[in-house]
Amino acid sequence: MTLDSKIPAGPLDRKWTTFKNNAKLIAPNNKRKFDIIIVGSGLAGASAAATLGEQGFNIKCFCYQDSPRRAHSIAAQGGINAAKNYQNDGDSVYRLFYDTIKGGDFRSREANVYRLAEVSAAIIDQCVAQGVPFAREYGGLLANRSFGGAQVSRTFYARGQTGQQLLLGAYQALQAQIARGSVKMFPRTEMLDLVIVDGHAKGIVVRDMVTGEISTHAGDAVLLCTGGYGNAFYLSTNAKGCNVTATYRAYKRGALFANPCYTQIHPTCIPVSGNYQSKLTLMSESLRNDGRVWVPKRREDCGKPPHEIPEEDRDYYLERKYPSYGNLAPRDISSRSAKEACDDGRGVGPGGRGVYLDFADAIKRLGLSTIQERYGNLFEMYENITGENAYERPMRIYPAVHYTMGGLWVDYHLSSNIPGLHVLGEANFSDHGANRLGASALMQGLADGYFVIPYTIGEYLSTQFGKKVDPHHPAFEATKKDVLERTRKLLSVQGTRSVDSFHRELGLLLWDKCGMARDKAGLTEALEKIPQLREEFWKNVRVPGSGDSFNQSLEMAGRVADFLEFGELMCLDALTREESCGGHFRTEYQTPDGEALRNDELFAHVAAWKYEGEGKPPTLIKEPLVYETVKLATRSYK
Amino acid sequence: MNFHLKVWRQNGTSGTGKLVDYEARNIPSEASFLEMLDIVNEDLVSKGEEPIAFDHDCREGICGMCSLTINGVPHGKDRGVGTTCQLYMRKFKDGETITIEPFRAGAFPLQKDLAVNRGALDRIIQAGGFISERSGSAPDANALPIPKPIADTAMDAAACIGCGACVAACPNSSAMLFVSAKAAHLNLLPQGKPEKDRRVLGMVRQMDAEGFGNCSNYYECEAVCPAHIPASFIAMLNRDYTAASIRETTSATA
């Protein structure tokens, strides 16, 4: 099997235009003949549903929350990048493209990233027209802030609630289409399998989470906009319900899973405080604009209150190690540096797993009111969770799993290798390489939904005239039967351990062996332990209640069962990638001063995994990353 | 810490529910309220009982999914600090009795135990809580300068997380704070002006059709709102609604 990324020919900056000029269109009177299934209602899903619905397609949109407005895109705080160059500080489409490619440690596809940078400006126009209340200056024009991994100020924001405001914009556009009748919304409905008819994705099996009813839905194309798999680690900044089920089920039906080992550990989260903890809370990376990260120089100072540690006894390690980017070094580098400081015994707070993020200098320089205006809600949140006032003593932060760059493999059209199955947003692998820069997730979700899929879906749909799938095709019933059987199995084990206890155990194992730093021995060990844990799960899990009712334990059980398989794929990918790049840091492969050491000769490729059946190892299929414009360079933020 | 819980249990949308007593033992003071319920649920599962169903998702105070009425107050005693998920057990006294109920309102049918259906709020948005705009045809974002105070006030209104605590707190089960926040966010901005009258008429009428009550200025909504939406937006909505109604009778609605 070879992978065709379908990248248009021609110079990089003309590829998207070339594509659009030659794209296959669906005439307005034909659009209403096509039914499109969209799973997920976050930035990617809601924007795609709203845009395609507005164009005249019939959309069915599904989400597991009680309203599409609650998708986890809502929690993104810091902002969204766009190459507007409103600050006149030297930004351009090329620069945003280059920053993103470099930030991704040269492991993403050039043409996709360029397109992302190219449509970024239109996203801001679109959102402002919808009424997204971005921050503004007194002159009435839009304000910007800077973000990690960039030397220009190109991030648009709405206080610390940028994700919320962008999602509400897309959600409102979606609601308008629901009112028009072009979109039918299915809240509290979870996708449990993908239906393949003659090799094409033609429907899904879902569970109504209130009644427990399992039903099938047929469509001409399926779009998965189901987010990332960070909750494999149990503790993450993801919402509790975020899961890998939709993409993993698609993988088991033949879709390739690309780069599952690329996970992003966000540097600025509130540290773990106990084993009862259900999630980790992120503090926007924008805090690093004004906060200075430090730990004590000496281990014996760690127990002292921070104000008793004089300036000369503090190690501002990011400023020391990366003078040109300082506290704005990219996420992977900042996270790893925090881990190194704590591994060195210089961490602060309970368990020594924390570093300080200090605003004292910024308050002195800008005044308390400016800091309050910029980050007020974040400081409030911090105080509420920790009981500490960050205006008076530095915040304690520690890295946490936050985003997953890996996802289902897609070509330039956002189509997976299964015809008809398209994947958008965090659920695909395409734009962030081995590390995502801050304020780029919102950009990608909206780019995919508003501006890419509306153009590219025609490539597939134009081949499907007159091929409407029969909703009574035996494939639907067969897939539904698989789902029912799986549900029955989960309920019938009736063991002694709760679903949550398995999830926690898996999470700890992955965090330990496949987290911020990985090595061969640890990954090999994880690959032995995960199947054992999975076996125990299917022998000893206890799922109370029944399948035909509102049953949150059953929902979680299905998701955790998938994480227990997926975790293995993640470790296998991490073991196979014998290099360090971005968020994937293999301790065996580092430079003498501890930086990630890539191996471009052997690993400048996308690792796409093909499911081969129960108990069989998956096959690795490589898509070489061909750089026509950019020269592969060692990433340096010094 | 230990707590004595009285939790509303109700199986499914129909049927009757009741408060059931549970003991929450050895709860760390740093645990959030939902984490306390997680611990109680783990205990229930280990005893072979069905865990308590409750809505939650982001657990960082922004998605609006969590919806518990704690000791009679939506999102709990820490009025206005945040959502249920942002309430921490250190705020309670050891040994305290805590009553946990769903967000109650006629327009929020109960689904199970503590989970309710707030689809009515989505339908109010469908009735006008948006700006009609075609993807890909927007003018440059800076082509339309918006004075900072206007943009800031619109943002204050836009901060609503749609949790419905305002409805649960209101003796009339009115959704006026929710509706007024969305209307104010969009009506204040120049982009939202063309549809302003249609918006307020549509949203208010849908609110009535869903069975939400009228506002009679109790201000309970403002007191419990985790997003600090001020009740002054209700006054703004009343004015806009009156103006739109008058224009409607003279066929001059925007």
Interface residues (C-beta under 8 A of the other chain):
Chain A: S47 A50 T51 E54 Q65 D66 S67 P68 R69 R70 A71 H72 I74 A75 K84 Y86 A122 I124 D125 Q126 C127 V128 A129 Q130 G131 P133 F134 A135 R136 E137 Y138 G139 G140 L141 L142 A158 R159 Q161 G163 Q164 Q165 L168 Y171 Q172 A173 Q175 A176 I178 A179 M185 P187 V210 T237 A239 K240 G241 S273 G274 Y276 Q277 S278 K279 T281 L282 M381 N384 I385 G387 Y450 F451 P454 T496 S498 D500 S501 R542 P544 G545 S549 F550 Q552 S553
Chain B: N11 G12 T13 I27 P28 E30 A31 S32 L34 E35 D38 I39 E42 L44 V45 S46 G48 E49 E50 P51 A53 D55 H56 D57 C58 R59 E60 G61 I62 C63 G64 M65 V81 G82 Q86 Y88 R90 Q111 K112 A115 N117 R118 G119 L121 D122 I125 Q126 A127 G129 F130 I131 S132 E133 R134 S135 G136 A138 P139 D140 A141 N142 L144 P145 I146 P147 K148 A151 D152 A154 M155 A158 A159 I161 G162 H185 L186 L189 Q191 G192
